[in-house]
Amino acid sequence: MKRSSRLRRRAEPEPEQEAKQEQEISTKVETKAEETALPNGDVESDYETTAVKWDDYIDRTILNQLNKLPPIALDFVPLQELIQSWYYQYSVMWFHNVCTGYWTLGFTTGKPWWTEITFDERIMLLDYNAGWSLENDSLDLVQSEDPNGGSTDQDEEGHILNLFKSILLRLIRSLEQDKTVSLKHWDEIVKYHIFNSKLNKSLLWYTEDINSKFADLNILKQFEIIFHVIKLVERKNIGFRNYLQNHLDSFQFPEIWENDATSLVVLPTGKIIRKQVSVKPESNGLNIPIKLQNCVLVEETEATIDVIHLDYSDEIDAYLNDVKIDYETLAHDYRSFVEYLQTIDDIDFQEFFQGLIEYHAEAEVYGRKLYANRLKQQSMQALMVRRKRSSRIVARDEGHQKKETETKWYDKLDRREQFLRHRNRILTRRTKKLKDYLWSLLWEKFDKDFRQERLKRKNMDDTIDIDGEQFLQEVDSYVLGYGRSFKQWIIPVDESAYSYKDVETLELPADVCITQQDLDSLSKFGIPTNNYQVDSQDWYLDCKSGKHGINDFKKVKDQKIVCCEKSHIWELWEEQDPSVIAILSHGHDHMLTPRELGGVTMYDENLRRRSSRRDESVNGKASYIENRPTERKPFDVMEPFISSRCLHEMESELRQNFAADVKLIRTNERKKAEEKEKRRRIKEEKKRQLELTKSPSTASPSTTPNQPPVTSSTSPTTQQTPDQHKPQPASWQIQQASQ
């Protein structure tokens, strides 16, 4: 164990002062022993010394605090079976190392894993006996009514939390690694994880019994389940693994061996556990398996290298199953720890435990201070209820409430804004992809009609220039106005079959909707609300079959419906045109299912269970729409659903711009053709000029002195015209002249 940084070095007193202090301490110890005498005559004293003078190893300040602070009023007599349970002792040790407390604040660097929980074993057991329930997530301590007629309900500030229930909630969230998990799902989550783990065999009585509830079990079985949940957290939770890596020394405890098979382990708060390792009687003896480093064999040859993995898992499991470890609790708190020290005669054991007394004494003082603060807090709450609250306290409480209300309000606005931005961003990308796809379909229809019409007119008149500008304009105009395929809509819609067009709803989840209750709460504290309006939570149903209504659950009961993300109107899935689903599935390798498009099945019983989670307003009226399908949308939505009406509007918009786009494309094609023809003419001109440059007829009649005369093979009387000039005979004549 690492020594505490708060270990104090006691100054050497003078002989006279030392004698005087010893006399005062002995007087206090005798007085304390008389006050804590038990009914049967035994003395309940943590300070009586016989074999070990334990007070010599404790700082004077700690000793005085032990004398002043009252012990925690917890009777361990009914809990003897629990004390001897290794599941319970391991769980308490684990909570000491992960929660805020003496052993994490004084012996470790950094903050504890569960910083929001301040742990003490006896306070946890007191809260357990006070009563708790898994039906809700309220962590307030259940307190009885005051005998004087007052009520001990806590004020809005300084709530006293049930420590045992706080630990259960934090533990289940660490197992599921989800901060939104509720305590009401404890049995479902824990049974699922234990059933799918290697710990299933030891808890079959819990996992296989549907009617077995954690809250109905006795405390021994409850801590057995808690122990196995802790083991699952140690294996699965990445946060704990990182914490363990940084605080490994906190999980290593002082240990002294009595013999080769028996040792004593000292856990936090003065717990002494005897650990005895033995061989099970039914075992045939310990067969030690091969070392793990020898489980991989490598055989090398000139040509190959063979790696052989030996499977010794069965032998290792058999070895572990033959080993039996028994745990016996010799001391469970500070008092029993000191009592056990007085029974030790071995000098080595005395020196080992004497070095640990101060730490456990400081931990005892820390726990008593927590308990004293809790008693003080409870008395202050009872006093606050009985007396009339002053205007200053009321103003302070209202200020806190106003600040809390503002914080919740702005958090809600931020979540609402993030939701709308995310949805609009996804919808914009989806709309662009669908428009591009519809645009390509329109061009396919136009090209098909254009080719047919051009071929038809060419067959009627062979002299027509099919590439002429006037001809193309006539064909384009005819196809745009009368093309058989082009005039047929890709998504035909009968608008007269629908009842709603523009609805006043944004289809927001209930947790981000601005409600009248929110505005009233803001107005109560003088926060301006003029720029905000209540969000409508109505949902509209409008189908081409004639079914329509507002918040009409009966018309779609036990049926699947989908919501258009553009119009925010729900429609029956069974009435969707397959061609519309095919268009929405473009870009995927399969046809999208209703769940992938956000479909909801309107089951009454499921919705009634979900609606029970919603809060209610101050007047008792629900601030939500019952059976609202918006709250039932699945989480694995791949693409936002766009209804046929919105797709028809997209197609209509594209058709309005299609003629202008065709005209623009024809103009660009004409310009490209003209530029191509111009480049062709320039190229031919350059070629002709090059040929004329190489021709001898274009040369000057005067010759240079060194130039040989050029004779003609033609008759002198024959005049050669430019058209009859050929460059090849001329080159041949030059060769003869050079001879």
C-alpha positions in Angstrom: 0.0 0.0 0.0 1.2 3.5 -0.8 1.7 5.6 2.2 -0.7 8.6 2.7 0.7 12.0 1.9 -1.1 13.1 5.0 0.9 10.8 7.3 1.9 13.1 10.1 5.2 12.8 12.0 4.6 13.1 15.7 6.9 15.5 17.6 8.8 14.1 20.6 7.2 15.5 23.8 8.9 16.3 27.0 8.8 13.6 29.7 6.5 15.6 32.0 4.1 16.6 29.1 4.1 13.0 27.9 3.1 11.6 31.3 0.4 14.3 31.6 -1.0 13.5 28.1 -1.0 9.7 28.8 -3.0 10.4 32.0 -5.6 12.5 30.1 -5.9 9.9 27.4 -6.4 7.1 29.9 -9.1 9.1 31.6 -10.9 9.8 28.3 -10.7 6.1 27.4 -12.2 5.0 30.7 -15.0 7.6 30.4 -15.7 6.5 26.8 -15.7 2.8 27.8 -18.3 3.5 30.5 -20.5 5.4 28.1 -20.4 2.7 25.4 -21.0 -0.2 27.7 -23.3 -2.9 26.2 -26.4 -4.3 28.0 -24.7 -7.6 28.7 -21.8 -6.0 30.5 -19.3 -6.0 27.7 -17.6 -2.8 26.9 -17.8 -1.3 23.4 -14.5 0.5 23.2 -12.3 1.2 20.3 -9.6 2.5 22.6 -9.0 -0.2 25.2 -5.5 -1.7 24.8 -4.3 -5.0 26.1 -1.9 -6.7 23.8 -1.3 -3.8 21.4 -1.0 -0.2 22.4 -2.6 1.0 19.2 -3.1 4.6 20.4 0.7 5.1 20.3 0.6 4.8 16.5 -2.2 7.3 15.9 -1.8 11.0 15.6 -3.1 13.0 18.6 -5.5 15.0 16.4 -7.0 11.9 14.9 -7.4 10.4 18.4 -9.2 13.5 19.7 -11.5 13.4 16.7 -12.3 9.8 17.4 -13.3 10.7 20.9 -15.5 13.7 19.8 -17.3 12.3 16.8 -20.2 10.0 17.5 -20.0 6.5 15.8 -22.3 5.7 13.0 -25.6 4.2 14.3 -25.5 0.9 12.4 -26.1 -2.5 14.0 -24.0 -5.2 12.3 -25.5 -8.1 14.3 -28.3 -8.8 11.8 -25.8 -8.6 9.0 -23.4 -11.3 10.0 -24.1 -13.5 7.0 -23.6 -10.5 4.8 -20.2 -9.7 6.5 -19.0 -13.2 5.7 -19.9 -12.9 2.1 -17.0 -12.4 -0.3 -19.3 -11.0 -2.9 -20.2 -8.2 -0.5 -16.7 -7.5 0.7 -15.3 -7.3 -2.8 -18.1 -5.0 -3.9 -17.5 -2.7 -1.0 -13.8 -2.7 -1.7 -14.5 -1.9 -5.4 -16.8 1.0 -4.5 -14.1 2.5 -2.1 -11.7 2.5 -5.0 -13.9 4.1 -7.7 -16.0 6.6 -5.6 -15.0 9.8 -3.9 -13.8 9.0 -0.4 -10.8 8.8 1.9 -9.0 6.0 0.0 -9.3 7.8 -3.4 -8.5 11.4 -2.2 -5.6 10.5 0.0 -3.8 7.7 -1.8 -4.3 8.3 -5.5 -3.4 11.0 -8.0 -6.1 12.3 -10.3 -9.8 12.2 -9.7 -11.9 9.1 -8.9 -13.9 7.4 -11.6 -17.3 8.1 -10.0 -16.6 11.6 -8.8 -20.3 12.4 -8.2 -20.7 9.7 -5.4 -19.1 10.0 -2.0 -19.0 6.5 -0.6 -19.1 5.1 2.9 -20.1 1.5 3.6 -22.2 2.1 6.7 -24.1 5.0 5.1 -24.8 2.8 2.1 -26.3 0.1 4.4 -28.3 2.8 6.3 -29.8 4.0 3.0 -30.5 0.4 2.0 -32.5 -0.1 5.1 -34.3 3.3 4.6 -36.0 1.9 1.5 -35.5 2.2 -2.2 -37.2 1.3 -5.5 -36.2 0.6 -9.1 -39.5 1.9 -10.5 -38.1 5.4 -11.0 -34.8 7.2 -11.3 -35.4 9.5 -8.3 -32.3 9.2 -6.1 -33.8 11.2 -3.1 -33.6 9.4 0.2 -37.0 8.1 1.4 -37.6 9.7 4.9 -40.3 9.1 7.4 -42.5 11.9 8.7 -41.3 13.8 11.7 -42.9 12.7 15.0 -43.6 16.3 16.0 -46.0 16.8 13.1 -43.6 18.3 10.6 -42.3 16.7 7.4 -38.7 16.0 6.7 -39.0 16.3 3.0 -36.0 18.0 1.6 -36.0 21.5 0.1 -35.3 22.1 -3.5 -31.7 22.7 -2.5 -29.4 20.2 -0.8 -31.2 17.0 -1.7 -30.1 14.0 0.4 -29.5 11.2 -2.1 -29.9 7.5 -1.4 -26.3 6.2 -1.7 -27.3 2.6 -2.5 -29.6 3.6 -5.3 -27.0 6.1 -6.7 -24.5 3.3 -6.9 -27.0 1.0 -8.7 -27.8 3.7 -11.3 -24.1 4.4 -11.9 -23.3 0.7 -12.1 -26.0 -0.1 -14.7 -24.9 2.8 -16.8 -21.3 1.7 -16.7 -22.3 -1.8 -17.7 -24.5 -0.5 -20.6 -22.0 2.4 -21.3 -25.0 4.6 -21.8 -25.8 7.7 -19.6 -29.5 7.5 -20.5 -30.2 4.1 -19.0 -33.0 4.0 -16.4 -33.1 1.9 -13.2 -36.4 0.4 -14.3 -34.6 -1.6 -16.9 -32.1 -3.1 -14.4 -33.4 -6.7 -14.6 -33.6 -6.7 -18.4 -30.1 -5.3 -18.9 -28.3 -7.3 -16.2 -30.0 -10.6 -17.2 -29.1 -10.1 -20.8 -25.4 -9.4 -20.1 -25.0 -12.2 -17.5 -26.8 -14.7 -19.8 -24.4 -13.9 -22.6 -21.3 -14.2 -20.5 -19.3 -17.0 -18.8 -20.9 -16.1 -15.5 -24.2 -17.5 -16.6 -23.8 -20.8 -14.8 -23.6 -19.3 -11.3 -26.7 -17.2 -11.7 -29.1 -19.5 -13.6 -31.6 -19.0 -10.7 -31.8 -15.3 -11.7 -31.3 -15.2 -15.5 -33.7 -18.1 -16.4 -36.5 -17.1 -14.0 -38.6 -14.4 -15.7 -40.4 -13.6 -12.4 -37.2 -13.1 -10.5 -36.7 -9.4 -9.7 -33.7 -7.8 -8.2 -35.7 -5.7 -5.8 -37.5 -8.8 -4.4 -34.3 -10.7 -3.5 -32.6 -10.8 -0.2 -29.5 -8.7 0.4 -27.1 -11.7 0.0 -28.3 -12.5 -3.5 -28.5 -8.9 -4.4 -24.8 -8.4 -3.6 -24.0 -11.6 -5.5 -25.6 -10.1 -8.6 -23.8 -6.8 -7.9 -20.5 -8.6 -7.7 -21.0 -10.3 -11.1 -22.1 -6.9 -12.6 -18.8 -5.4 -11.4 -16.9 -8.2 -13.0 -18.7 -7.5 -16.3 -17.9 -3.8 -16.0 -14.2 -4.7 -15.4 -14.2 -6.7 -18.6 -16.3 -4.5 -21.0 -16.1 -0.9 -19.9 -13.2 0.9 -21.6 -13.5 3.8 -19.1 -12.8 1.5 -16.1 -9.9 -0.2 -18.0 -8.2 3.2 -18.4 -8.9 4.0 -14.8 -7.4 0.7 -13.6 -4.4 1.3 -15.7 -3.7 4.6 -14.0 -4.7 3.5 -10.5 -3.6 -0.1 -10.4 -1.8 0.3 -7.1 -5.2 1.2 -5.5 -6.4 -2.4 -6.2 -3.4 -4.0 -4.6 -3.7 -4.4 -0.8 -1.4 -5.3 2.0 -1.1 -9.1 2.5 0.8 -11.2 5.0 1.1 -15.0 4.9 0.4 -17.4 7.7 1.6 -20.4 5.7 2.0 -21.5 2.1 -1.8 -21.7 1.5 -3.2 -19.1 3.9 -2.8 -15.3 4.0 -4.4 -12.3 5.6 -5.5 -9.4 3.3 -6.3 -6.0 4.6 -9.0 -4.1 2.7 -10.1 -0.5 3.1 -11.8 0.6 6.4 -10.2 -2.1 8.5 -11.4 -5.2 6.9 -9.2 -8.3 7.5 -9.9 -11.2 5.2 -8.4 -14.6 5.6 -7.7 -16.2 2.2 -7.1 -19.9 2.1 -6.2 -21.8 -1.1 -6.9 -25.5 -1.2 -7.6 -28.4 -3.5 -11.1 -29.5 -3.9 -11.9 -32.9 -2.3 -13.3 -34.3 -5.5 -10.2 -33.4 -7.4 -7.5 -36.0 -8.3 -4.7 -33.6 -7.7 -3.4 -30.4 -9.3 -2.2 -31.0 -12.8 -0.3 -27.8 -13.6 -0.7 -26.9 -17.3 2.0 -25.9 -19.6 3.3 -22.3 -19.3 1.6 -19.9 -21.6 5.0 -18.9 -23.2 5.3 -22.5 -24.4 1.9 -22.7 -26.1 3.4 -21.5 -29.4 5.9 -23.8 -31.1 8.0 -22.8 -34.1 9.5 -25.5 -36.4 11.9 -24.1 -39.0 13.2 -25.9 -42.0 15.2 -24.7 -45.0 12.1 -24.0 -47.0 9.3 -23.4 -44.5 8.6 -22.1 -41.0 5.7 -23.8 -39.2 4.0 -22.1 -36.3 2.0 -24.4 -34.1 -0.5 -23.1 -31.6 -1.2 -25.5 -28.8 -4.6 -25.3 -27.1 -4.3 -25.7 -23.4 -7.5 -23.9 -22.5 -9.2 -27.1 -21.2 -6.2 -28.0 -19.0 -6.1 -24.4 -17.7 -9.8 -24.5 -16.9 -9.4 -27.9 -15.2 -6.6 -26.5 -13.1 -8.6 -23.5 -12.0 -11.6 -25.6 -11.2 -9.5 -27.9 -9.0 -8.4 -24.9 -6.9 -10.7 -23.8 -4.1 -10.4 -20.4 -2.5 -12.2 -19.8 0.8 -12.6 -16.3 2.3 -13.2 -15.6 6.0 -13.9 -12.2 7.4 -12.0 -11.6 10.6 -12.7 -7.9 10.9 -15.3 -5.8 9.0 -14.9 -2.3 10.5 -12.5 -0.2 12.5 -13.7 -1.5 15.9 -13.4 -5.2 15.0 -10.0 -4.4 13.4 -8.7 -3.1 16.7 -10.2 -6.0 18.6 -8.5 -8.4 16.3 -5.1 -6.7 16.8 -5.5 -7.3 20.6 -5.7 -11.1 20.0 -2.4 -11.3 18.0 0.6 -12.6 19.8 3.0 -13.0 16.9 5.4 -10.0 16.8 5.7 -10.0 13.0 1.9 -9.8 12.6 1.7 -7.1 15.2 4.2 -4.9 13.4 2.5 -5.5 10.1 -0.9 -4.4 11.4 0.4 -1.6 13.6 1.8 0.1 10.5 -1.8 0.2 9.1 -3.7 1.5 12.2 -3.3 5.2 11.4 -4.7 4.9 7.9 -7.8 3.1 9.1 -8.2 5.5 12.0 -8.2 8.4 9.5 -10.7 6.6 7.3 -13.0 6.0 10.4 -12.8 9.8 11.2 -13.7 10.6 7.5 -16.7 8.3 7.6 -18.0 9.7 10.9 -17.7 13.2 9.5 -19.8 12.3 6.5 -22.4 10.8 8.9 -22.4 13.9 11.1 -22.8 16.2 8.1 -25.8 14.1 6.9 -27.4 14.4 10.4 -26.8 18.1 10.4 -28.3 18.4 6.9 -31.4 16.5 7.8 -31.9 18.6 10.9 -31.5 21.8 8.9 -34.1 20.6 6.4 -36.6 19.8 9.1 -36.0 23.2 10.7 -36.4 25.0 7.3 -39.8 23.3 6.9 -41.0 24.3 10.4 -40.1 28.0 10.3 -41.2 30.7 7.9 -38.7 31.3 5.3 -37.2 34.8 5.1 -37.4 37.0 2.1 -33.7 36.8 1.6 -33.8 33.0 1.3 -36.8 33.2 -0.9 -35.1 35.6 -3.2 -32.0 33.4 -3.3 -34.0 30.4 -4.1 -35.9 32.2 -6.9 -32.5 33.4 -8.3 -31.3 29.8 -8.4 -34.6 28.6 -10.0 -34.4 31.4 -12.6 -30.8 30.5 -13.5 -31.7 26.8 -13.7 -34.8 27.6 -15.9 -32.7 29.7 -18.2 -30.0 27.0 -18.5 -32.6 24.4 -19.4 -34.3 26.7 -21.8 -31.2 27.6 -23.7 -30.1 24.0 -23.8 -33.4 23.1 -25.3 -33.1 25.8 -27.9 -29.6 24.6 -28.8 -30.9 21.0 -29.2 -33.8 22.2 -31.3 -31.5 24.3 -33.6 -29.1 21.4 -34.0 -32.0 19.0 -34.9 -33.4 21.4 -37.5 -30.0 22.1 -39.0 -29.2 18.4 -39.2 -32.5 17.5 -40.8 -32.3 20.4 -43.3 -28.7 19.4 -44.2 -29.7 15.8 -44.9 -32.9 16.9 -46.7 -31.0 19.3 -49.0 -28.5 16.6 -50.0 -31.3 14.2 -50.6 -33.3 16.6 -52.7 -30.3 17.5 -54.9 -29.7 13.7 -55.6 -33.4 13.1 -56.4 -33.5 16.2 -58.7 -30.4 15.0 -60.6 -31.9 11.6 -61.0 -35.3 13.0 -62.2 -33.4 15.3 -64.6 -31.7 12.3 -66.1 -35.0 10.5 -66.5 -36.5 13.5 -68.3 -33.6 13.7 -70.7 -34.0 10.0 -71.5 -37.7 10.6 -72.3 -36.8 13.7 -74.4 -34.0 11.9 -76.3 -36.2 9.0 -77.1 -38.9 11.2 -78.6 -36.4 13.3 -80.4 -34.7 10.4 -82.2 -38.0 9.0 -83.2 -39.3 12.3 -84.5 -36.1 13.1 -86.4 -36.1 9.7 -88.1 -39.8 10.0 -89.0 -39.2 13.4 -90.7 -36.2 12.2 -92.5 -38.1 9.2 -93.9 -40.8 11.6 -95.2 -38.3 13.9 -96.9 -34.8 12.7 -97.8 -33.6 16.2 -98.8 -34.0 17.6 -95.3 -30.8 18.6 -93.6 -31.2 16.8 -90.2 -28.4 18.8 -88.7 -29.8 22.2 -89.7 -30.6 24.7 -87.1 -34.1 25.3 -88.2 -34.8 21.6 -88.4 -33.6 21.0 -84.8 -35.6 23.8 -83.5 -38.8 22.5 -85.1 -38.2 18.9 -83.7 -37.4 20.3 -80.2 -40.5 22.4 -80.2 -42.6 19.4 -81.3 -41.2 17.0 -78.7 -41.5 19.5 -75.9 -45.1 20.1 -76.8 -46.4 16.8 -78.1 -43.7 14.1 -77.4 -45.5 10.9 -76.4 -42.9 9.7 -73.9 -41.9 13.2 -72.7 -45.4 14.3 -71.9 -46.0 11.3 -69.6 -45.1 12.3 -66.0 -42.6 10.2 -64.1 -44.6 10.6 -60.9 -48.2 11.3 -61.7 -50.3 12.7 -58.8 -53.9 13.6 -58.5 -53.9 16.6 -56.2 -57.7 16.5 -55.8 -57.4 13.2 -53.8 -55.5 15.0 -51.0 -56.9 17.4 -48.3 -53.8 19.1 -46.8 -51.0 20.9 -48.6 -49.3 23.3 -46.2 -49.4 22.2 -42.6 -48.3 24.2 -39.5 -46.1 21.6 -37.9 -42.4 20.9 -38.0 -42.6 17.2 -36.8 -40.2 17.9 -33.9 -39.6 15.3 -31.1 -41.3 16.2 -27.9 -38.1 16.9 -26.0 -37.2 19.8 -28.4 -40.7 21.3 -28.9 -41.4 24.7 -27.4 -44.5 24.2 -25.2 -46.8 26.6 -23.5 -45.5 25.3 -20.2 -42.0 26.4 -21.2 -43.2 29.9 -22.0 -45.2 30.1 -18.8 -42.1 29.2 -16.8 -40.0 31.8 -18.5 -42.7 34.5 -18.0 -42.8 33.6 -14.3 -39.2 34.7 -13.9 -39.5 37.7 -16.2 -37.6 36.2 -19.1 -38.8 37.7 -22.4 -40.7 35.2 -24.7 -42.0 37.5 -27.5 -39.7 36.0 -30.1 -40.9 32.4 -29.5 -44.1 30.6 -30.4 -45.4 27.2 -29.3 -44.5 24.4 -31.6 -47.5 22.4 -32.9 -47.3 18.7 -32.0 -50.2 17.7 -34.2 -49.5 15.1 -36.8 -51.4 15.1 -40.1 -52.5 12.0 -42.1 -53.3 12.5 -45.7 -53.5 9.6 -48.2 -54.6 9.3 -51.8 -57.2 6.8 -50.8 -59.1 9.5 -49.0 -58.0 8.8 -45.4 -57.1 12.0 -43.7 -57.2 13.5 -40.2 -55.4 15.3 -37.5 -54.1 13.2 -34.6 -56.5 10.4 -35.7 -54.9 7.3 -34.4 -57.9 5.0 -35.1 -57.6 5.3 -38.9 -54.0 3.9 -38.8 -54.1 1.6 -35.9 -52.0 -1.5 -36.5 -50.8 -0.1 -39.8 -47.5 1.2 -41.0 -47.2 4.8 -41.9 -44.3 7.0 -43.1 -43.8 10.8 -42.9 -42.6 13.0 -45.7 -39.6 15.1 -44.5 -40.5 18.0 -46.8 -44.3 18.4 -46.3 -44.4 16.8 -42.7 -47.5 14.8 -43.7 -47.9 11.1 -42.8 -49.1 8.6 -45.4 -49.9 4.9 -45.4 -47.0 2.7 -46.5 -49.3 0.3 -48.4 -50.5 3.1 -50.7 -47.0 4.0 -51.9 -46.4 3.5 -55.6 -43.6 1.0 -56.3 -42.1 3.5 -58.8 -41.7 6.1 -56.0 -39.9 3.6 -53.8 -37.7 2.7 -56.7 -36.7 6.3 -57.2 -36.1 6.7 -53.5 -33.9 3.6 -53.6 -31.7 4.9 -56.4 -28.1 4.7 -55.4 -28.7 1.7 -53.1 -28.1 -2.0 -54.0 -31.6 -2.9 -52.7 -35.1 -1.6 -52.4 -35.4 0.4 -49.2 -37.6 -1.0 -46.5 -40.2 0.9 -44.5 -37.9 0.9 -41.4 -35.0 2.3 -43.5 -37.3 5.2 -44.6 -38.6 5.9 -41.1 -41.8 3.9 -41.1 -43.8 3.5 -37.9 -46.2 0.8 -37.0 -49.0 2.2 -34.9 -49.4 -0.4 -32.2 -51.6 0.9 -29.4 -49.9 -0.9 -26.5 -46.4 0.1 -27.4 -47.4 3.8 -27.8 -49.2 3.8 -24.6 -46.1 2.6 -22.8 -44.0 5.2 -24.5 -46.5 8.0 -23.8 -46.3 7.2 -20.1 -42.8 8.5 -20.0 -43.7 12.0 -21.0 -44.1 14.7 -18.3 -47.2 16.6 -17.5 -47.9 20.3 -17.1 -48.6 22.0 -13.8 -52.3 21.9 -14.4 -52.3 18.1 -14.8 -52.9 18.2 -18.6 -50.6 16.4 -20.8 -48.2 18.7 -22.7 -47.9 16.2 -25.6 -50.1 14.5 -28.2 -51.0 11.0 -27.2 -50.0 8.2 -29.6 -47.8 10.6 -31.6 -45.9 8.6 -34.3 -43.0 11.1 -34.3 -41.7 9.6 -31.1 -41.7 6.2 -32.6 -39.4 6.7 -35.5 -36.7 4.1 -35.7 -33.0 5.0 -35.1 -31.6 3.3 -38.2 -33.2 5.5 -40.9 -31.0 5.4 -44.0 -32.8 7.9 -46.2 -35.4 10.6 -45.5 -38.8 9.7 -47.1 -40.0 12.1 -49.8 -43.7 11.6 -50.8 -45.0 11.3 -54.3 -46.5 14.8 -54.1 -43.2 16.4 -53.3 -41.5 14.4 -56.0 -44.2 15.6 -58.4 -43.5 19.2 -57.4 -39.8 18.6 -58.1 -40.6 17.2 -61.6 -42.9 20.1 -62.3 -40.1 22.5 -61.4 -37.7 20.7 -63.6 -40.1 20.6 -66.6 -40.6 24.4 -66.4 -36.9 24.9 -66.8 -36.4 22.1 -69.4 -37.2 24.1 -72.5 -34.8 26.8 -71.6 -32.1 24.2 -70.9 -32.7 22.5 -74.3 -32.4 25.9 -76.0 -29.2 26.6 -74.1 -27.8 23.2 -75.0 -28.7 23.7 -78.7 -27.0 27.1 -78.7 -23.9 25.7 -77.2 -23.9 22.8 -79.7 -24.3 25.4 -82.6 -21.4 27.4 -81.2 -19.3 24.3 -80.9 -20.1 23.3 -84.5 -19.2 26.7 -85.8 -16.0 26.7 -83.9 -15.2 23.3 -85.2 -15.9 24.3 -88.8 -13.8 27.4 -88.4 -10.9 25.4 -87.1 -11.4 22.9 -90.0 -11.2 25.8 -92.6 -8.1 27.3 -90.9 -6.4 23.9 -91.0 -7.2 23.4 -94.7 -6.0 26.9 -95.6 -2.7 26.3 -93.7 -2.3 23.0 -95.6 -2.9 24.7 -99.0 -0.4 27.4 -98.2 2.2 24.9 -97.2 1.7 23.0 -100.5 2.0 26.2 -102.5 5.2 27.1 -100.7 6.8 23.8 -101.7 5.7 24.2 -105.4 8.6 25.5 -107.9 6.1 27.6 -110.0 5.9 30.0 -107.1 9.8 30.5 -107.2 11.5 33.7 -108.6 12.7 33.5 -112.4 16.1 35.0 -111.6 18.7 32.4 -110.5 21.8 32.7 -108.4 25.3 32.3 -109.9 25.7 28.8 -108.4 22.3 27.6 -109.2 22.2 25.2 -112.2 19.9 25.9 -115.0 16.5 24.1 -114.9 15.3 22.7 -118.2 11.8 21.6 -118.9 10.9 18.2 -120.3 7.9 19.7 -122.1 7.9 21.1 -125.5 8.9 24.8 -125.8 5.8 25.6 -127.6 3.6 24.1 -124.9 2.6 26.6 -122.1 2.1 25.0 -118.7 -0.8 26.2 -116.7 -0.9 26.1 -112.9 -3.5 23.3 -112.9 -1.2 21.1 -115.0 1.8 21.7 -112.7 2.9 18.6 -110.8 5.7 18.8 -108.2 7.1 15.3 -108.8 8.3 15.8 -112.5 9.9 19.1 -111.5 12.0 17.5 -108.8 13.1 14.8 -111.2 14.2 17.5 -113.7 16.2 19.2 -111.0 18.0 15.9 -110.4 18.9 15.6 -114.1 20.2 19.1 -114.3 22.5 18.4 -111.3 24.0 15.6 -113.2 
